[in-house]
Amino acid sequence: MSSTPPDGKPTYRCLTGKDDHAFCERVSEALAQGWRLYGSPALTFNGEYVVVAQAVVWKEAKEMM
């Protein structure tokens, strides 16, 4: 794995979307590429469906807390 994120992406990303299988696949793909979870997921209801957000940071990102 590279020491820099793929495709010129920033070291911090917030993945968002409908809470479904496709979202879980996106998070799983990010983890397989070398990203790591940052914090807990957040969920909200938009009146139609549940929306989830999960922050990820690149594996080389320094912990700031």
N, CA, C and O of each residue as an XYZ file, in Angstrom:
260
protein
N       0.833     -1.192      0.000
C       0.000      0.000      0.000
C       0.872      1.248      0.000
O       1.971      1.266      0.554
N       0.366      2.257     -0.617
C       1.090      3.514     -0.745
C       1.030      4.327      0.552
O       0.123      4.156      1.367
N       2.008      5.210      0.725
C       1.992      6.068      1.908
C       1.104      7.292      1.689
O       0.879      8.062      2.623
N       0.600      7.483      0.475
C      -0.325      8.575      0.194
C      -1.649      7.991     -0.298
O      -1.672      6.911     -0.889
N      -2.739      8.696     -0.058
C      -4.045      8.186     -0.487
C      -4.124      8.024     -2.006
O      -3.478      8.771     -2.740
N      -4.905      7.062     -2.479
C      -5.054      6.857     -3.917
C      -5.866      7.962     -4.579
O      -6.664      8.640     -3.932
N      -5.653      8.127     -5.864
C      -6.449      9.046     -6.697
C      -6.422     10.487     -6.217
O      -7.364     11.237     -6.472
N      -5.354     10.891     -5.523
C      -5.232     12.273     -5.076
C      -6.235     12.678     -4.004
O      -6.460     13.868     -3.787
N      -6.836     11.712     -3.336
C      -7.825     12.012     -2.301
C      -7.126     12.585     -1.070
O      -5.952     12.304     -0.831
N      -7.858     13.396     -0.284
C      -7.275     13.937      0.946
C      -7.122     12.828      1.988
O      -7.707     11.755      1.844
N      -6.341     13.084      3.029
C      -6.114     12.064      4.053
C      -7.338     11.837      4.933
O      -7.428     10.808      5.603
N      -8.276     12.773      4.943
C      -9.521     12.635      5.714
C     -10.682     12.665      4.740
O     -10.745     13.526      3.863
N     -11.605     11.717      4.897
C     -12.812     11.693      4.068
C     -14.005     11.373      4.953
O     -13.886     10.635      5.931
N     -15.149     11.928      4.605
C     -16.392     11.598      5.285
C     -17.311     10.958      4.248
O     -17.827     11.628      3.354
N     -17.503      9.658      4.386
C     -18.367      8.929      3.470
C     -19.801      9.061      3.958
O     -20.073      8.869      5.143
N     -20.713      9.385      3.063
C     -22.117      9.541      3.430
C     -22.996      8.840      2.415
O     -22.597      8.632      1.269
N     -24.174      8.485      2.838
C     -25.127      7.896      1.915
C     -26.260      7.201      2.632
O     -26.319      7.164      3.861
N     -27.152      6.656      1.842
C     -28.270      5.889      2.362
C     -27.717      4.677      3.098
O     -26.782      4.031      2.625
N     -28.293      4.369      4.258
C     -27.821      3.244      5.066
C     -28.300      1.941      4.425
O     -29.361      1.416      4.764
N     -27.496      1.438      3.495
C     -27.847      0.209      2.789
C     -26.590     -0.597      2.475
O     -25.486     -0.229      2.874
N     -26.771     -1.675      1.770
C     -25.654     -2.563      1.424
C     -24.582     -1.825      0.617
O     -23.388     -2.041      0.828
N     -25.000     -0.963     -0.296
C     -24.041     -0.230     -1.127
C     -23.134      0.650     -0.269
O     -21.935      0.742     -0.535
N     -23.691      1.298      0.760
C     -22.865      2.127      1.635
C     -21.860      1.258      2.378
O     -20.685      1.612      2.474
N     -22.311      0.126      2.904
C     -21.407     -0.788      3.614
C     -20.279     -1.257      2.698
O     -19.137     -1.387      3.139
N     -20.589     -1.509      1.433
C     -19.566     -1.902      0.462
C     -18.557     -0.782      0.248
O     -17.362     -1.050      0.127
N     -19.013      0.473      0.197
C     -18.099      1.610      0.016
C     -17.133      1.725      1.186
O     -15.939      1.954      0.990
N     -17.648      1.567      2.403
C     -16.787      1.634      3.580
C     -15.816      0.449      3.574
O     -14.633      0.619      3.868
N     -16.300     -0.723      3.250
C     -15.439     -1.917      3.197
C     -14.337     -1.746      2.156
O     -13.195     -2.136      2.394
N     -14.669     -1.170      1.013
C     -13.673     -0.932     -0.029
C     -12.610      0.049      0.455
O     -11.419     -0.153      0.216
N     -13.038      1.108      1.134
C     -12.083      2.080      1.666
C     -11.133      1.406      2.656
O      -9.928      1.656      2.626
N     -11.666      0.556      3.530
C     -10.813     -0.147      4.495
C      -9.822     -1.065      3.778
O      -8.662     -1.154      4.180
N     -10.260     -1.734      2.738
C      -9.380     -2.624      1.978
C      -8.273     -1.850      1.264
O      -7.188     -2.387      1.038
N      -8.541     -0.589      0.909
C      -7.546      0.248      0.234
C      -6.513      0.820      1.192
O      -5.473      1.312      0.756
N      -6.787      0.761      2.500
C      -5.823      1.278      3.463
C      -6.337      2.394      4.345
O      -5.599      2.890      5.197
N      -7.597      2.808      4.164
C      -8.188      3.802      5.048
C      -8.527      3.124      6.366
O      -8.666      1.902      6.418
N      -8.663      3.911      7.435
C      -9.102      3.361      8.713
C     -10.222      4.231      9.251
O     -10.286      5.431      8.986
N     -11.109      3.594     10.017
C     -12.239      4.325     10.573
C     -11.753      5.408     11.518
O     -10.758      5.226     12.219
N     -12.449      6.529     11.539
C     -12.121      7.628     12.429
C     -13.404      8.036     13.138
O     -14.271      8.676     12.543
N     -13.524      7.672     14.392
C     -14.722      7.991     15.149
C     -15.862      7.042     14.850
O     -15.716      6.084     14.090
N     -16.979      7.322     15.451
C     -18.172      6.500     15.297
C     -19.009      6.991     14.119
O     -18.920      8.159     13.741
N     -19.816      6.114     13.541
C     -20.708      6.566     12.479
C     -21.808      7.450     13.049
O     -22.137      7.366     14.232
N     -22.365      8.287     12.208
C     -23.498      9.132     12.581
C     -24.671      8.758     11.680
O     -24.494      8.492     10.491
N     -25.862      8.740     12.256
C     -27.058      8.403     11.496
C     -28.124      9.463     11.696
O     -28.232     10.056     12.770
N     -28.906      9.697     10.662
C     -30.044     10.599     10.750
C     -31.125     10.079      9.817
O     -30.865      9.241      8.954
N     -32.318     10.575      9.994
C     -33.434     10.192      9.147
C     -33.866     11.425      8.379
O     -34.146     12.459      8.985
N     -33.926     11.339      7.071
C     -34.273     12.504      6.256
C     -35.759     12.580      5.907
O     -36.157     13.359      5.041
N     -36.574     11.776      6.578
C     -38.000     11.758      6.292
C     -38.392     10.655      5.337
O     -39.566     10.312      5.200
N     -37.378     10.102      4.672
C     -37.619      9.026      3.713
C     -36.820      7.776      4.053
O     -37.338      6.661      3.978
N     -35.548      7.964      4.429
C     -34.680      6.839      4.764
C     -33.557      7.300      5.686
O     -33.338      8.499      5.858
N     -32.850      6.346      6.276
C     -31.737      6.633      7.177
C     -30.502      6.970      6.350
O     -30.154      6.261      5.405
N     -29.854      8.059      6.722
C     -28.602      8.485      6.089
C     -27.492      8.279      7.108
O     -27.637      8.630      8.279
N     -26.385      7.710      6.655
C     -25.263      7.428      7.548
C     -24.026      8.174      7.070
O     -23.862      8.426      5.877
N     -23.158      8.523      8.013
C     -21.879      9.161      7.707
C     -20.800      8.443      8.512
O     -20.986      8.157      9.694
N     -19.680      8.155      7.869
C     -18.545      7.540      8.546
C     -17.275      8.214      8.060
O     -16.986      8.232      6.864
N     -16.524      8.764      8.992
C     -15.245      9.373      8.650
C     -14.183      8.289      8.555
O     -14.184      7.327      9.322
N     -13.274      8.464      7.596
C     -12.116      7.583      7.451
C     -10.888      8.452      7.246
O     -10.978      9.538      6.674
N      -9.748      7.979      7.709
C      -8.475      8.666      7.496
C      -7.502      7.698      6.856
O      -7.589      6.486      7.052
N      -6.578      8.245      6.094
C      -5.577      7.415      5.453
C      -4.689      6.783      6.511
O      -4.413      7.397      7.542
N      -4.250      5.584      6.266
C      -3.502      4.786      7.260
C      -2.294      5.516      7.821
O      -1.898      5.256      8.957
N      -1.701      6.420      7.059
C      -0.495      7.140      7.502
C      -0.817      8.428      8.250
O       0.084      9.072      8.788
N      -2.085      8.807      8.291
C      -2.454     10.064      8.963
C      -2.129      9.971     10.448
O      -2.372      8.945     11.084
N      -1.583     11.041     10.987
C      -1.215     11.081     12.404
C      -2.444     11.363     13.247
O      -3.287     12.182     12.881
N      -2.538     10.684     14.368
C      -3.620     10.901     15.327
C      -3.436     12.275     15.941
O      -2.331     12.597     16.378
N      -4.477     13.100     15.990
C      -4.367     14.462     16.492
C      -5.000     14.623     17.865
O      -5.052     15.740     18.379
N      -5.480     13.550     18.474
C      -6.119     13.661     19.772
C      -5.218     13.156     20.847
O      -5.589     13.170     22.021
